[in-house]
C-alpha cells in the first residue's frame, strides 16, 4: 500500500547544501525542525512561531528525502489551516507541493480512510455524511418509534449526548450505565445502538463516526492498521492540546508503527474542555510515548516583556501544566497592564470607548484593537455605547447582539404584542418553540389572510370561529391567540421588562433552551436575560422596539477600521496591538458555571483562558472589573477576579484617576489580602528554570481608613440602594434589607451609618 519502498527513498540523496529555511530559525525552532526521529512534543507558547515550525518541519522532511509528500500525515483542526500549511511548505522548498493527500483535518482524513475500507465498517464507499439537521431528524423518528416524548427528551439534546460519547471513543456497548441513564430514564444506550444500526441501513455516518468507525476499523482489522503504519513515515499534529479522547486514540494507533510522531501544542492554551478537549493528552505525552523528546518554544515574537511577564506569572498558578516561561528580545519593557475598577458595566463600556478614542487620536487604528469578553452577553453594553459614540465596530465569531437568533425571536414576540398586524414577526414565532402546527394549517392561515386582505393574527381569529382548521392545529393556535391576548392585557398592568420575561417563560421558549443540551444553549439563555435587563433602560415597550429598529438599520461604517469585539474563545490564534479585557470579576471570570461543573479543573481552564486573553496583546492590555453587575435584572455586588491577584504587581498598574471603583472608594484595592491565595503561593513556589521573569513577593499596604462595625438592626445608607437595616452579617459581608430595593448582600465598606 505504501507509495514507495525504503530502497527507493535511499536512492534519493538529499541536496548537499544546507537548506536556506534553517537560517531564519531560533535555536528552539531549529531543534524542533531537525529532531526527525522518534516521538517529539513541541511546547509552543503564544506567539513563538508554532506554525512556522510545523511547516518548516514538513519542508525539512521533503528536502532531506526522508519521505515523499504522500507519506506524511499532517493533521490540523481547520481546512483553512491545512491550506495555509501546504502553501507555506511550497514557499519554503521553492515550488508548489504536489501530492499531499494526507494533509487535512481529523474528520477529512478519517472520512478518506473510512471510504477506502467502508465494507469492513458495514458501509458502502459512497456513504452519506449527515449534517446536524439530518441527524436530529433521524433521532426524532427513532424517539417517536420508541414512544418517547420529544418535549421531555428532545432529539437535539440526545444528539449532543451521542456526540459527546463519540468524542470519548464510546460505542453503544461501551457507554457506562450511569451515562446512559441520563436520557429517557435509562434508555440512552439502547437508543444509541438503534441510531447506529439505522445509520448502517441508510448507508450514512455522522461526523463523530468519521473517527469512531476508524477506531473500530483499526482495532478489529490489524492488517489494515499495519498498512497505514507502513504508509505514514511521519505524523504531525497541530493544536494537540485541543484533541479529544477519540482523536487521541486514533493518533496513538497510527503512531505505533514508526513512532515518528510530532505533536505541537500549548498546555497553557487548552480552553476547549467544554467541547471535549482533554488536556491530559498533552500532559501525559512522555508517558504515552517513552523516550519522547520535549522542545519548548519560549521566545515570543508578539508581545512586550511586561505583557509576557504578567501572563507567565498568572498561569504559573496552574498545577496541570508542563511549564515554560515566555521571553522576548523586545528592547523596552513596554506599558504595564492597566487595571481599572468601575462602578458598573455601563461605566466600563464608556471607559473603554474613551480609551479607544484616545488611542485613535494618537493615530492608532481601531482595527488594531480588540475587546475580549468572557460571555457573549457582555457585548451588548459595548455595542450600545459605540453606537451612541459613533465608534465603528465589528463582532467577530458571531452576529451582533440584536441579530442573534434568540434575541430576534424574543423581539418578534414583543413586536406582535405591540403591533398585532406585524405578519413578519408572527411568522417567525408561530411555531417557535414547536407547537405541532403543520404546514397545511399555516398554508390555510396565509390563504385566508390574502383572500380577506387582513393580517395573519386577524385571519387566525377568523379561522378559529369556523371549522376549517383540523383539531390538532386548532388547539395550539387557539392557545397562542389566547396567550397574545393575555400578554397585551398585561402590558398595561406591568413593567415591559417583566412582561418580556413572562412571555419567554409562558411561551415555552425558556423551557426549550433549558432542554437543549448543546454547548450554545446556556449562552442563549444568558443573552435573553441580558435583553430583559437592557429593556429596563427604556420608558416603555414602544420606545425599546423603536430603539432596536434604529440600531438594526444603523449601517456600520464601510471602512475596515473598526474596533473588534469577540469572546475570549474566538480570539485564540489572533493578535492585536491593543486588547481590552472587561468583566474580570469572580463569577463572571472565572465563570461560576465552569467552576461549579468542573471544580478545580474548571478553574484552571478559566485561568488558561485569561492567559490566552492577555497574550493576544502586542503592546498594551487593559483589564477592568466592576463593583456592581446587573445580573438578571438585579444589581449584585461583585468582587475583582482572583486572576487579578495572581498578576505580578511589577507588571501592572492601577488606574486611580477616579478611584479603583470609579470614584466609589479611593483607597480600596482589589489586591488587598489576595497575594496569599493558594494559586499565588503555588506560582511563587514553582519557578521555572532558564529565562525567569522575576516576580517578587508582594503585599499591598492599604492606607488605613475608618472602619464601621455594624450590628443587627443598624440603619445604613448605600449610594445606589438607599436606606436599609442590617439583617445579618458574615465577616465583611452584610445582609441588608433596603427600604426600596429589598434584601441585598453588600460588602461592609460600601455602606455607611445612616
C-alpha positions as CSV (number, residue, x, y, z in Angstrom):
1,X,0.0,0.0,0.0
2,X,3.0,2.3,0.6
3,X,3.8,4.6,-2.3
4,X,7.4,3.6,-2.4
5,X,9.7,1.3,-0.5
6,X,12.7,2.2,1.6
7,X,15.2,1.4,-1.2
8,X,13.5,3.9,-3.4
9,X,13.9,6.5,-0.8
10,X,17.5,5.7,-0.1
11,X,18.4,6.2,-3.7
12,X,17.3,9.8,-3.4
13,X,20.1,11.8,-1.9
14,X,19.5,15.0,0.0
15,X,20.9,18.1,-1.5
16,X,24.5,18.8,-0.4
17,X,23.9,22.5,0.5
18,X,22.1,23.3,3.8
19,X,18.5,24.4,3.2
20,X,18.0,28.2,3.3
21,X,15.0,28.0,5.6
22,X,17.0,26.8,8.6
23,X,19.0,30.1,8.9
24,X,16.0,32.0,10.0
25,X,15.0,29.8,12.9
26,X,15.9,30.4,16.6
27,X,17.7,27.5,18.4
28,X,14.4,26.1,19.9
29,X,12.6,26.2,16.5
30,X,15.6,24.6,14.7
31,X,15.8,21.8,17.3
32,X,12.1,21.1,16.7
33,X,12.6,21.0,13.0
34,X,15.7,18.8,12.9
35,X,14.5,16.2,15.5
36,X,13.0,13.9,12.9
37,X,13.4,10.5,14.5
38,X,11.1,9.3,17.3
39,X,8.3,11.0,19.2
40,X,8.5,14.7,19.8
41,X,6.4,17.2,21.7
42,X,6.8,20.8,20.8
43,X,5.5,23.0,23.6
44,X,4.9,26.2,21.7
45,X,4.0,29.2,23.8
46,X,1.8,32.0,22.5
47,X,3.5,34.0,19.7
48,X,6.5,31.7,19.5
49,X,6.2,30.7,15.8
50,X,4.3,27.3,16.1
51,X,3.0,27.3,12.5
52,X,6.4,28.2,11.2
53,X,7.9,25.2,13.0
54,X,5.2,22.8,11.6
55,X,5.6,23.9,8.0
56,X,9.4,24.1,8.2
57,X,9.5,20.6,9.6
58,X,7.4,19.2,6.7
59,X,9.7,21.1,4.3
60,X,12.7,19.6,6.0
61,X,11.4,16.1,5.7
62,X,10.8,16.6,2.0
63,X,14.2,18.4,1.5
64,X,16.2,15.6,3.2
65,X,14.3,12.9,1.2
66,X,13.1,11.2,4.3
67,X,9.6,10.7,2.8
68,X,7.5,11.5,-0.2
69,X,4.6,14.0,0.3
70,X,2.1,11.2,0.2
71,X,3.9,9.5,3.2
72,X,3.4,12.4,5.5
73,X,0.2,12.6,7.7
74,X,-0.3,16.2,8.9
75,X,-3.4,16.8,10.9
76,X,-4.9,20.3,11.6
77,X,-8.2,21.4,13.2
78,X,-9.5,23.6,10.3
79,X,-9.4,23.3,6.5
80,X,-8.1,26.8,6.3
81,X,-5.0,25.9,8.4
82,X,-4.4,22.9,6.2
83,X,-4.5,25.0,3.0
84,X,-2.2,27.6,4.5
85,X,0.2,24.9,5.7
86,X,0.5,23.4,2.2
87,X,1.1,26.9,0.6
88,X,3.8,27.8,3.2
89,X,5.6,24.4,2.6
90,X,5.7,25.1,-1.1
91,X,7.1,28.6,-0.4
92,X,9.9,27.1,1.7
93,X,11.1,24.5,-0.8
94,X,10.8,26.7,-3.8
95,X,7.7,25.4,-5.5
96,X,4.2,24.0,-5.2
97,X,3.9,20.8,-3.2
98,X,2.0,18.2,-5.2
99,X,0.6,15.0,-3.8
100,X,0.0,15.6,-0.1
101,X,-3.3,13.7,0.2
102,X,-2.9,13.2,3.9
103,X,-2.8,16.9,4.9
104,X,-6.1,17.9,6.4
105,X,-8.5,17.9,9.4
106,X,-9.1,14.9,11.7
107,X,-12.5,14.4,10.1
108,X,-11.5,14.8,6.5
109,X,-8.7,12.3,6.9
110,X,-10.9,10.0,8.8
111,X,-13.5,10.1,6.0
112,X,-10.9,9.3,3.4
113,X,-9.7,6.2,5.4
114,X,-13.3,5.1,6.1
115,X,-14.3,5.3,2.4
116,X,-11.3,3.1,1.5
117,X,-12.4,0.4,3.9
118,X,-16.2,1.1,4.1
119,X,-17.2,-2.5,3.7
120,X,-15.3,-3.5,6.8
121,X,-17.4,-0.9,8.7
122,X,-20.7,-2.1,7.3
123,X,-21.0,0.8,4.8
124,X,-20.6,1.4,1.1
125,X,-17.8,3.7,-0.2
126,X,-20.4,6.3,-1.3
127,X,-21.9,6.6,2.2
128,X,-23.5,9.9,3.1
129,X,-22.2,12.2,5.9
130,X,-25.2,13.6,7.8
131,X,-25.2,17.2,8.9
132,X,-26.7,18.2,12.3
133,X,-30.2,18.8,10.9
134,X,-30.3,15.3,9.3
135,X,-29.0,13.7,12.5
136,X,-31.7,15.3,14.6
137,X,-34.5,14.4,12.1
138,X,-33.4,10.8,12.2
139,X,-33.3,10.8,16.0
140,X,-36.8,12.2,16.1
141,X,-38.0,9.3,14.1
142,X,-36.3,6.8,16.5
143,X,-37.7,8.6,19.6
144,X,-41.2,8.6,18.1
145,X,-41.0,4.9,17.3
146,X,-39.9,4.2,20.9
147,X,-42.9,6.3,22.2
148,X,-40.5,8.8,23.9
149,X,-41.8,12.3,24.4
150,X,-39.7,14.7,22.3
151,X,-40.6,17.6,24.5
152,X,-39.3,16.0,27.7
153,X,-36.4,14.3,25.9
154,X,-35.5,16.5,22.9
155,X,-33.8,14.9,20.0
156,X,-31.3,17.8,19.9
157,X,-30.2,17.0,23.5
158,X,-29.8,13.3,22.6
159,X,-27.7,14.3,19.5
160,X,-25.4,16.3,21.7
161,X,-25.1,13.4,24.1
162,X,-24.2,11.0,21.3
163,X,-21.6,13.4,20.0
164,X,-20.0,13.5,23.5
165,X,-19.9,9.7,23.6
166,X,-18.3,9.5,20.2
167,X,-15.8,12.2,21.1
168,X,-14.9,9.9,24.0
169,X,-14.5,6.9,21.7
170,X,-17.5,5.1,23.1
171,X,-19.6,2.6,21.1
172,X,-23.1,1.8,22.4
173,X,-21.8,-1.3,24.2
174,X,-19.1,0.8,26.0
175,X,-21.3,3.6,27.3
176,X,-21.3,3.5,31.1
177,X,-24.7,2.7,32.6
178,X,-24.6,5.9,34.7
179,X,-24.1,8.0,31.5
180,X,-26.8,6.0,29.6
181,X,-29.3,6.7,32.4
182,X,-29.1,10.4,31.7
183,X,-31.6,10.1,28.8
184,X,-35.1,8.7,28.7
185,X,-34.9,7.0,32.1
186,X,-32.0,4.7,31.2
187,X,-32.8,4.1,27.5
188,X,-29.8,6.1,26.2
189,X,-27.6,3.2,25.4
190,X,-30.4,1.3,23.7
191,X,-31.4,4.3,21.6
192,X,-27.8,4.9,20.7
193,X,-27.5,1.4,19.4
194,X,-30.7,1.8,17.4
195,X,-29.4,5.0,15.9
196,X,-26.1,3.4,14.8
197,X,-28.0,0.5,13.3
198,X,-30.2,2.8,11.4
199,X,-27.2,4.7,10.0
200,X,-25.9,1.5,8.5
201,X,-29.3,0.8,6.8
202,X,-29.2,4.3,5.4
203,X,-25.5,3.9,4.3
204,X,-24.7,7.0,6.4
205,X,-22.4,8.3,9.0
206,X,-22.4,11.4,11.2
207,X,-19.3,13.5,11.9
208,X,-18.5,11.6,15.1
209,X,-18.4,8.3,13.1
210,X,-15.6,9.5,10.9
211,X,-13.2,8.9,13.8
212,X,-15.2,6.3,15.8
213,X,-15.6,4.0,12.9
214,X,-11.9,4.4,12.1
215,X,-11.1,3.3,15.6
216,X,-13.3,0.3,15.3
217,X,-11.7,-0.5,11.9
218,X,-8.2,-0.4,13.2
219,X,-8.9,-2.4,16.3
220,X,-10.8,-5.1,14.5
221,X,-8.6,-5.3,11.5
222,X,-4.9,-5.3,12.5
223,X,-3.8,-5.9,8.9
224,X,-5.5,-2.6,7.8
225,X,-3.7,-0.7,10.6
226,X,-0.4,-2.3,9.6
227,X,-0.9,-0.9,6.0
228,X,-1.2,2.7,7.4
229,X,1.8,2.1,9.7
230,X,3.8,1.3,6.5
231,X,2.3,4.3,4.7
232,X,2.9,7.1,7.2
233,X,6.6,7.6,7.8
234,X,5.9,10.9,9.6
235,X,2.9,12.1,11.5
236,X,2.5,15.8,12.5
237,X,-0.3,17.2,14.7
238,X,-1.2,20.8,15.2
239,X,-3.0,22.1,18.4
240,X,-2.5,18.9,20.2
241,X,-3.8,20.4,23.5
242,X,-7.3,20.6,21.8
243,X,-7.6,16.9,20.9
244,X,-10.4,14.8,22.4
245,X,-10.3,11.2,23.5
246,X,-11.3,9.7,20.2
247,X,-8.7,11.8,18.3
248,X,-6.0,10.8,20.8
249,X,-6.8,7.1,20.5
250,X,-6.8,7.4,16.7
251,X,-3.4,9.1,16.7
252,X,-1.9,6.6,19.2
253,X,-2.9,3.6,17.0
254,X,-1.4,5.2,13.8
255,X,1.8,6.3,15.7
256,X,2.5,2.8,17.0
257,X,4.3,1.9,13.7
258,X,7.3,4.1,13.0
259,X,6.8,6.3,16.2
260,X,7.9,9.4,14.2
261,X,5.1,11.5,15.8
262,X,5.5,15.2,16.3
263,X,2.7,17.0,18.3
264,X,2.7,20.7,18.5
265,X,0.6,22.5,21.2
266,X,0.5,24.6,24.3
267,X,-0.9,23.2,27.5
268,X,-1.4,26.8,28.7
269,X,-3.9,27.4,25.9
270,X,-6.1,24.4,26.3
271,X,-9.5,26.2,26.6
272,X,-12.0,23.8,24.9
273,X,-12.8,21.3,27.6
274,X,-16.5,22.2,27.3
275,X,-16.5,20.7,23.8
276,X,-14.5,17.5,24.6
277,X,-10.8,18.6,24.5
278,X,-8.7,16.7,27.0
279,X,-5.7,18.5,28.4
280,X,-4.4,15.2,29.8
281,X,-3.5,14.2,26.2
282,X,-0.6,16.6,26.1
283,X,0.3,16.4,29.8
284,X,1.0,12.6,29.6
285,X,2.8,12.6,26.2
286,X,6.1,11.4,27.7
287,X,4.3,8.5,29.4
288,X,2.4,7.5,26.3
289,X,5.5,7.7,24.1
290,X,8.5,6.5,26.1
291,X,11.7,8.2,25.1
292,X,9.9,11.2,23.7
293,X,11.8,14.5,23.4
294,X,10.2,17.7,24.5
295,X,11.3,21.0,22.9
296,X,10.0,24.2,24.4
297,X,9.4,27.3,22.3
298,X,9.6,30.2,24.7
299,X,10.9,33.1,22.6
300,X,7.9,35.3,21.9
301,X,7.7,37.5,18.8
302,X,4.5,39.2,19.6
303,X,4.2,40.9,23.0
304,X,6.2,43.3,25.2
305,X,8.1,42.0,28.3
306,X,5.5,43.4,30.7
307,X,2.7,41.6,28.9
308,X,4.6,38.3,28.8
309,X,5.7,38.6,32.5
310,X,2.1,39.2,33.6
311,X,0.7,36.3,31.6
312,X,3.6,34.0,32.8
313,X,3.2,34.9,36.4
314,X,-0.6,34.3,36.4
315,X,-0.5,31.0,34.5
316,X,2.2,29.6,36.9
317,X,-0.6,29.2,39.4
318,X,-2.0,26.3,37.4
319,X,-0.9,22.8,38.6
320,X,-1.9,21.0,35.4
321,X,0.9,22.2,33.1
322,X,4.3,21.1,31.9
323,X,5.9,24.5,32.5
324,X,7.6,27.1,30.3
325,X,8.3,30.8,30.6
326,X,7.9,33.2,27.7
327,X,10.5,35.8,27.0
328,X,11.3,38.3,24.3
329,X,14.2,40.3,22.9
330,X,12.0,43.4,22.8
331,X,14.3,46.2,23.8
332,X,11.9,48.1,26.1
333,X,9.6,46.7,28.8
334,X,6.6,48.3,27.3
335,X,3.5,49.6,29.0
336,X,2.3,47.9,32.2
337,X,-1.1,46.3,32.1
338,X,-3.6,48.9,33.3
339,X,-6.2,47.6,35.7
340,X,-9.3,49.8,36.1
341,X,-12.2,49.4,38.6
342,X,-15.5,50.9,37.7
343,X,-19.0,51.2,39.2
344,X,-20.9,49.1,36.7
345,X,-21.0,47.7,33.2
346,X,-22.2,50.9,31.6
347,X,-19.3,52.9,33.0
348,X,-16.9,50.1,32.0
349,X,-18.1,50.4,28.3
350,X,-17.7,54.2,28.5
351,X,-14.2,54.0,29.8
352,X,-13.2,51.5,27.0
353,X,-14.8,53.8,24.4
354,X,-12.8,56.8,25.8
355,X,-9.5,54.8,25.8
356,X,-10.1,53.6,22.3
357,X,-11.0,57.1,21.1
358,X,-7.9,58.5,22.8
359,X,-5.7,55.9,21.1
360,X,-7.3,56.6,17.8
361,X,-6.4,60.3,18.2
362,X,-2.9,59.2,18.6
363,X,-3.1,57.5,15.2
364,X,-3.8,54.0,16.4
365,X,-6.2,52.2,14.1
366,X,-9.4,50.8,15.6
367,X,-8.8,47.6,13.7
368,X,-5.7,47.0,15.8
369,X,-7.8,47.0,19.0
370,X,-10.0,44.2,20.4
371,X,-12.4,43.8,23.3
372,X,-12.3,40.2,24.5
373,X,-15.3,39.2,26.7
374,X,-15.9,36.0,28.7
375,X,-19.6,35.7,27.8
376,X,-21.3,36.8,24.6
377,X,-24.0,38.7,26.6
378,X,-21.3,41.2,27.6
379,X,-21.1,42.6,24.1
380,X,-24.4,44.5,24.4
381,X,-23.1,47.2,26.6
382,X,-20.2,47.9,24.3
383,X,-22.4,47.8,21.1
384,X,-24.8,50.3,22.6
385,X,-22.1,52.6,23.8
386,X,-20.2,52.5,20.5
387,X,-23.4,53.2,18.6
388,X,-24.0,56.3,20.8
389,X,-20.5,57.5,20.5
390,X,-20.2,56.8,16.7
391,X,-17.3,54.3,17.1
392,X,-17.4,51.8,14.2
393,X,-17.2,48.2,15.4
394,X,-17.5,44.6,14.3
395,X,-18.5,41.5,16.2
396,X,-16.2,38.6,15.3
397,X,-17.2,34.9,15.7
398,X,-20.9,35.7,15.9
399,X,-23.7,38.2,15.0
400,X,-24.3,41.5,16.7
401,X,-26.3,41.2,19.9
402,X,-29.7,42.2,18.4
403,X,-29.0,39.9,15.4
404,X,-28.7,36.7,17.4
405,X,-31.4,34.2,16.8
406,X,-32.8,34.0,20.3
407,X,-32.9,37.8,20.6
408,X,-34.7,38.2,17.2
409,X,-37.2,35.5,18.4
410,X,-37.8,37.3,21.7
411,X,-38.2,40.7,19.9
412,X,-40.6,39.1,17.4
413,X,-42.9,38.1,20.3
414,X,-42.8,41.7,21.6
415,X,-43.5,43.1,18.2
416,X,-46.6,41.1,17.8
417,X,-47.8,42.2,21.2
418,X,-47.2,45.9,20.4
419,X,-48.4,45.6,16.8
420,X,-50.7,42.7,16.0
421,X,-50.5,43.4,12.3
422,X,-46.8,42.6,12.1
423,X,-47.0,39.5,9.9
424,X,-43.3,39.0,9.6
425,X,-42.8,38.8,13.4
426,X,-45.8,36.5,13.7
427,X,-44.5,34.1,11.0
428,X,-41.1,33.9,12.8
429,X,-42.5,32.7,16.1
430,X,-45.8,31.0,15.3
431,X,-44.2,27.6,15.6
432,X,-41.2,28.5,17.8
433,X,-41.0,26.6,20.0
434,X,-42.6,23.8,18.2
435,X,-46.4,23.7,18.9
436,X,-47.4,21.0,16.5
437,X,-48.7,23.4,13.9
438,X,-48.3,21.7,10.5
439,X,-47.6,23.2,7.0
440,X,-51.2,22.6,5.9
441,X,-52.6,24.8,8.8
442,X,-50.1,27.6,8.1
443,X,-50.9,27.5,4.4
444,X,-54.7,27.8,5.2
445,X,-53.8,30.7,7.5
446,X,-52.0,32.5,4.7
447,X,-54.7,31.8,2.2
448,X,-57.3,33.3,4.4
449,X,-55.2,36.4,5.1
450,X,-54.6,37.0,1.4
451,X,-58.2,36.4,0.5
452,X,-59.6,38.8,3.1
453,X,-56.7,41.2,2.8
454,X,-56.1,41.1,6.5
455,X,-53.1,40.4,8.8
456,X,-52.4,36.9,9.9
457,X,-53.5,37.5,13.5
458,X,-56.9,38.6,12.4
459,X,-57.1,35.7,9.9
460,X,-56.3,33.4,12.8
461,X,-59.2,34.7,14.9
462,X,-61.5,34.4,11.9
463,X,-60.5,30.7,11.3
464,X,-60.9,29.9,14.9
465,X,-64.6,30.8,14.6
466,X,-65.0,28.3,11.8
467,X,-64.4,24.5,11.4
468,X,-61.8,24.9,8.6
469,X,-58.8,24.1,10.8
470,X,-58.2,20.5,11.8
471,X,-58.4,19.8,15.6
472,X,-54.7,19.1,16.1
473,X,-53.8,22.5,14.7
474,X,-56.8,24.3,16.2
475,X,-55.8,23.6,19.8
476,X,-52.2,25.1,19.7
477,X,-53.3,28.0,17.5
478,X,-56.1,28.9,19.9
479,X,-53.7,28.7,22.8
480,X,-51.3,31.0,21.0
481,X,-54.0,33.5,20.2
482,X,-55.2,33.5,23.8
483,X,-51.6,34.0,25.0
484,X,-51.1,37.1,22.9
485,X,-54.5,38.5,24.1
486,X,-53.4,38.0,27.7
487,X,-50.0,39.5,27.2
488,X,-51.5,42.6,25.6
489,X,-53.6,43.0,28.7
490,X,-50.5,42.5,30.9
491,X,-48.7,45.2,29.0
492,X,-51.0,47.8,30.5
493,X,-50.5,46.4,34.0
494,X,-46.8,45.5,34.4
495,X,-43.4,46.7,33.5
496,X,-42.5,45.9,29.9
497,X,-39.2,44.2,31.0
498,X,-41.2,42.0,33.4
499,X,-43.6,41.3,30.6
500,X,-40.8,40.2,28.3
501,X,-39.7,37.6,30.9
502,X,-43.3,36.5,31.3
503,X,-43.6,36.0,27.5
504,X,-40.4,34.0,27.3
505,X,-41.5,31.7,30.1
506,X,-45.2,31.2,29.2
507,X,-44.5,30.7,25.5
508,X,-42.2,27.8,26.3
509,X,-39.1,29.5,24.8
510,X,-37.2,29.4,28.0
511,X,-38.1,25.8,28.6
512,X,-37.0,25.0,25.0
513,X,-33.5,26.4,25.7
514,X,-33.2,24.7,29.1
515,X,-34.0,21.4,27.5
516,X,-31.4,22.0,24.8
517,X,-28.1,20.2,25.9
518,X,-26.0,21.8,23.2
519,X,-23.0,23.9,24.2
520,X,-24.7,27.1,22.9
521,X,-27.9,26.8,25.0
522,X,-26.6,28.3,28.3
523,X,-25.2,31.3,26.5
524,X,-28.5,31.8,24.7
525,X,-30.3,31.8,28.0
526,X,-27.9,34.4,29.4
527,X,-28.4,36.6,26.3
528,X,-32.2,36.6,26.9
529,X,-31.7,37.6,30.5
530,X,-29.3,40.4,29.3
531,X,-32.1,41.5,26.9
532,X,-34.6,41.7,29.7
533,X,-32.1,43.7,31.7
534,X,-31.4,46.1,28.8
535,X,-35.2,46.9,28.4
536,X,-35.2,48.5,31.9
537,X,-33.4,51.5,30.4
538,X,-36.4,52.4,28.2
539,X,-39.6,54.0,29.3
540,X,-42.0,51.6,27.6
541,X,-42.1,48.8,25.1
542,X,-42.6,51.1,22.1
543,X,-39.5,53.1,23.0
544,X,-37.4,49.9,23.2
545,X,-38.7,48.5,19.9
546,X,-38.0,51.8,18.1
547,X,-34.5,51.8,19.5
548,X,-33.9,48.2,18.3
549,X,-35.2,49.2,14.8
550,X,-32.9,52.1,14.6
551,X,-29.9,50.1,15.8
552,X,-30.6,47.4,13.2
553,X,-31.0,50.0,10.5
554,X,-27.8,51.7,11.5
555,X,-25.2,50.7,8.9
556,X,-21.8,50.0,10.1
557,X,-19.0,52.0,8.6
558,X,-17.9,50.8,5.2
559,X,-14.3,51.4,6.4
560,X,-12.2,48.4,7.5
561,X,-11.1,50.5,10.5
562,X,-13.5,49.1,13.1
563,X,-12.8,48.0,16.7
564,X,-13.2,44.2,17.2
565,X,-15.5,42.7,19.7
566,X,-15.4,38.9,20.4
567,X,-15.3,36.3,23.1
568,X,-12.0,35.1,24.5
569,X,-12.6,31.7,22.9
570,X,-12.9,33.3,19.5
571,X,-9.7,35.2,20.0
572,X,-7.4,32.2,20.1
573,X,-4.9,32.4,17.4
574,X,-5.3,36.1,16.8
575,X,-3.3,39.1,17.9
576,X,-3.9,42.8,18.3
577,X,-1.9,45.9,19.1
578,X,-4.3,46.8,22.0
579,X,-6.5,44.4,23.9
580,X,-9.3,45.3,26.4
581,X,-10.3,42.7,28.9
582,X,-13.5,43.7,30.7
583,X,-15.6,41.8,33.3
584,X,-12.8,40.4,35.4
585,X,-14.9,39.6,38.4
586,X,-15.3,36.3,40.3
587,X,-18.4,34.5,39.0
588,X,-18.2,36.1,35.6
589,X,-14.5,35.5,35.0
590,X,-13.6,32.9,36.2
591,X,-17.1,31.6,35.3
592,X,-19.1,30.3,38.2
593,X,-20.7,27.7,36.0
594,X,-17.3,26.3,34.9
595,X,-16.2,26.1,38.5
596,X,-19.5,24.5,39.6
597,X,-19.4,21.9,36.8
598,X,-15.7,21.0,36.8
599,X,-14.3,22.2,40.1
600,X,-10.5,22.8,40.2
601,X,-10.1,21.6,36.6
602,X,-12.7,24.2,35.5
603,X,-10.8,27.0,37.4
604,X,-7.6,26.0,35.7
605,X,-9.2,26.1,32.3
606,X,-10.6,29.6,33.1
607,X,-7.1,30.7,34.1
608,X,-5.8,29.4,30.7
609,X,-8.5,31.4,29.0
610,X,-7.2,34.5,30.9
611,X,-3.7,33.7,29.7
612,X,-4.9,33.5,26.1
613,X,-6.6,36.9,26.5
614,X,-3.5,38.7,27.8
615,X,-1.2,37.1,25.2
616,X,-3.4,38.4,22.4
617,X,-1.9,41.9,23.1
618,X,1.2,43.1,21.3
619,X,1.7,46.5,23.0
620,X,-0.9,47.2,25.7
621,X,-3.6,45.5,27.6
622,X,-6.4,47.0,29.8
623,X,-8.2,44.9,32.4
624,X,-11.3,46.2,34.1
625,X,-13.8,45.0,36.7
626,X,-17.0,46.4,38.1
627,X,-18.1,46.8,41.7
628,X,-21.7,46.0,40.6
629,X,-23.2,44.0,37.8
630,X,-26.8,44.0,36.9
631,X,-27.5,40.3,36.5
632,X,-30.9,39.0,35.5
633,X,-32.4,42.4,36.3
634,X,-30.9,42.6,39.8
635,X,-28.0,44.6,40.9
636,X,-25.4,42.4,42.5
637,X,-22.1,43.5,44.2
638,X,-19.0,41.9,42.5
639,X,-15.5,41.1,43.7
640,X,-12.5,41.5,41.5
641,X,-11.4,38.3,39.7
642,X,-8.9,36.2,41.6
643,X,-6.8,36.2,38.5
644,X,-6.1,39.9,39.1
645,X,-4.4,39.0,42.4
646,X,-2.2,36.5,40.6
647,X,-0.8,39.1,38.1
648,X,2.8,40.1,39.2
649,X,2.5,43.6,40.7
650,X,5.7,44.7,38.9
651,X,4.0,44.3,35.6
652,X,0.6,46.0,36.3
653,X,-0.6,49.4,37.4
654,X,-3.9,50.7,38.8
655,X,-5.9,53.4,37.1
656,X,-6.6,55.7,40.1
657,X,-7.9,58.7,38.1
658,X,-11.4,58.1,39.5
659,X,-10.7,55.7,42.3
660,X,-10.4,52.0,41.9
661,X,-14.2,51.7,41.7
662,X,-14.8,54.7,39.6
663,X,-15.0,57.1,42.5
664,X,-16.5,54.7,45.0
665,X,-13.6,54.2,47.3
666,X,-10.3,55.9,46.8
667,X,-8.3,53.6,49.0
668,X,-9.9,50.2,48.3
669,X,-7.6,47.9,46.4
670,X,-8.6,44.7,44.6
671,X,-5.2,43.3,45.6
672,X,-5.9,43.5,49.3
673,X,-5.3,40.2,51.1
674,X,-5.2,38.3,47.8
675,X,-1.5,37.7,47.4
676,X,-1.6,34.9,49.9
677,X,-4.0,32.9,47.8
678,X,-3.1,29.2,47.1
679,X,-2.6,30.0,43.4
680,X,-0.2,32.8,44.2
681,X,1.8,30.6,46.6
682,X,2.0,27.8,44.0
683,X,3.2,30.2,41.4
684,X,5.9,31.5,43.8
685,X,7.0,28.0,44.7
686,X,7.3,26.7,41.1
687,X,9.8,29.0,39.5
688,X,10.8,27.6,36.1
689,X,14.5,27.2,35.0
690,X,16.0,29.1,32.2
691,X,14.9,32.7,31.5
692,X,12.8,33.5,34.5
693,X,10.8,36.7,34.8
694,X,11.3,37.9,38.3
695,X,8.1,38.0,40.3
696,X,8.8,39.5,43.7
697,X,6.8,38.6,46.8
698,X,4.3,41.4,47.2
699,X,1.5,42.5,49.5
700,X,-0.3,45.8,49.1
701,X,-0.2,48.1,52.0
702,X,-3.5,49.9,52.1
703,X,-3.9,53.3,53.6
704,X,-5.7,52.9,57.0
705,X,-9.3,54.2,56.8
706,X,-12.2,54.4,59.1
707,X,-14.0,51.1,59.8
708,X,-17.6,50.8,61.0
709,X,-18.7,47.7,63.0
710,X,-22.3,47.4,62.3
711,X,-24.8,45.4,64.5
712,X,-28.0,43.8,63.5
713,X,-30.8,46.4,63.1
714,X,-28.4,49.2,62.4
715,X,-29.7,51.7,59.8
716,X,-27.3,52.2,56.9
717,X,-27.1,54.1,53.6
718,X,-25.8,52.8,50.2
719,X,-25.1,55.1,47.3
720,X,-27.3,53.1,44.9
721,X,-29.8,51.2,47.0
722,X,-30.5,53.9,49.6
723,X,-31.5,53.4,53.2
724,X,-31.9,50.0,54.9
725,X,-31.2,48.0,58.1
726,X,-28.6,45.3,58.7
727,X,-30.4,42.0,58.8
728,X,-27.3,39.7,59.2
729,X,-23.6,39.7,58.6
730,X,-20.8,37.3,57.7
731,X,-17.3,38.8,58.1
732,X,-17.1,41.8,55.7
733,X,-20.4,40.9,54.0
734,X,-23.7,42.4,55.3
735,X,-27.2,41.2,54.5
736,X,-29.2,44.4,54.3
737,X,-33.0,44.9,54.0
738,X,-33.2,48.1,51.9
739,X,-36.4,50.1,52.1
740,X,-36.9,50.2,48.3
741,X,-34.5,47.7,46.8
742,X,-35.3,44.7,49.0
743,X,-32.8,42.4,50.6
744,X,-29.2,42.5,49.3
745,X,-25.7,41.3,50.3
746,X,-23.3,44.1,50.4
747,X,-19.6,44.5,51.3
748,X,-19.2,46.4,54.5
749,X,-17.0,49.1,53.0
750,X,-19.8,50.1,50.5
751,X,-22.2,51.3,53.2
752,X,-22.1,53.9,55.9
753,X,-24.1,54.6,59.0
754,X,-27.4,56.5,58.4
